[in-house]
Amino acid sequence: MRSFILLFILLATHAWAEWSPWGNIPVMTDKVYIENCTECHFGYQAGLLNAPTWEKMLQVEELENHFGTDASIDEADRIHLIEFLKSNSAETLWNKKSRKIASSMGDKVILRISEVPYIKKKHEDVKESLFTQEKVKSRAHCNRCHEGAAKGLFEEDDVLIPNHGRWQD
């Protein structure tokens, strides 16, 4: 009986983190994703974009010119990634941030996470010079300022901008 209760608490805690309005955006643990996508950039969580965007981004012609780089991958990996990312995209999740991202995107294809309306609005007060400085380089480097990005945490309290300090609203 004790084992059952412990298992129930463990599962409930995991479910609460995913379904609660405060839950993190689930981290990327898929081996194919990690092997193919994190060699060149931060492992963006699937919950940061909608399914139509992930599907478009993983088309052969898009991968051949993936933001200026040839990111072509094995066909089996490409098909796996399309299905994985679509099944974990913003509109499939229930955490607060992914729901807001999904709502702001609708069915639109927006290839740059920094151009997603919800994310763009959250960053509108940040001076461009803070993004373009050497330690950040561009808006694409979420993890340079969002200390919890790798854990799916994108809370304002966890923002530490290089050469600026903690973000104050």
N, C-alpha and C positions, 0 to 999 in steps of 0.2 A: 504494500500500500504506500509506503514511504517513497519508493521509487516512482510510483505512478504520480504522486503529488509533485515530486521534484521535476519529473518530465513535463507535467502540466505547466508548472511555473516557468520552466525554461522556454517552452513553446509559446506561452502567453507573452513573455517578455519579448521574444523575437517578433511575434505578431504585432505587439504594441509599437515597437520601433518602426515597423513598416506601415502600419495603418494609422498610427496616431498623427495628428496634425503637426507634431513636432519632429517626426521621424526624419532621419537622415535620408538623403538620396542614396539608394543601395550602391555599394561599391562594386567595382568590376572585378569579379573573381574568375570569369571565364578564361580558361587557358588559351584558347585560340585568339581571343581579344588581346590578352596580355602579350602574347608572342608577336602578333601582327601590328598592334596599334600603339604600344607604349615604348617602342624602341626610339621613336622620333619625337613623341610629345607626351604630355600628361595624359593619363588614362581617364578621359572624360566619361562620366557616368552616363549610361543609356538614358536615364531619367532627365537629362538636360536637353533632349531634343525629342520631337515627335517621330512616329513611325514613318510617315512619308519622307521625312528628311533623311533618316538613316538609310532607307531604301535607295534614295537618290544618291547619297554619298557613296554607297557601295556599288554603284554601277561601274562597269569596267572603264568607261571613258572618264568618269569622275576620278577613279583611282589612278588612272594614268597621268592625271594632272590634279593631284590632291593638294590644293593651295600652293601650287608651284613645284611640287615634288612628285616623282613617279612612285606611287605607293601600291603598285600592282601586287596582287597576292594570288596564291593558289586558288583555283576555282572552287574546290570543296570548302576551303576556309572562307571564301567570299560568301558562298551560300549559307554556311553556318552562321557567319556574322550577321547577315541580313536577318535571318530568323531570330537569332539571339537578341539583337538590338531592338528589333521591332517588338518582340514579346516583353521587353523590359523598358520600353520607351515611356516618355513622360505621361502619356494618356492612360497607360496601364497601371500606374502606381497611385498610391493614395497619400503619400506624404505631401505636406503643404506646398513645398517649393515646386515639385513636379506637377501638381495640380494647377498651380498658377502659370507655370511654363506652358503646359498643354492648353490651358484656356487662352493664353495670349497668342499662341501659334495657330490654333484651329487646325486646318488641314494644309496650311501653307508650308512650303519647303523653304527653310531658312538654313543655309549650310554653315553659317558662322554662329556659334553659340553667343558671341558678343552682340549679335544682331537680333536675337530673340527679343520681342518687345518687352516682356517682363524683366529680363536680365538687363536690357538696355536702359530701362527706366530706373532700375536699382542702382545703376552706375552713372546716372546723368549728372550728379553733382561732383564726380571725381574729375579733377583737372586732367586733361589729355597728357600733360607733361609727366604726370605720375605713372601713366601707362607706358610712355615711350622712353623713360629713363633706362639706363643700362641694366639695372638689376631686375627690371620687369620686362622690358622690351616691347610688349604689345598686350592688348586685351586678351589674347589667346592663352596667356600664361596665368590661369586662375590661381594655381597653387603658389605663385610668387607672393600673393597678398592674403589669400584665404588659407590660413594655417591648417584648417581642418578639411581642405578640399579632398585629399586622398581618402578621407573617411566619409565623404559625402556631406560634410558640414559646410554650409555657406551662410553662416549667421554673421550679422554685422559686428557682433561682439568679438568675433574671431578674426577680424581683418587687421593685419599689421602690414602697412604699406612701407616698403623700403624707402629710406630717406625722408619719411614723413611721420611714421608712428601709427598708433592705433587710430582707426577710423572713428570720427566723432560726427554724428548726424547733427 
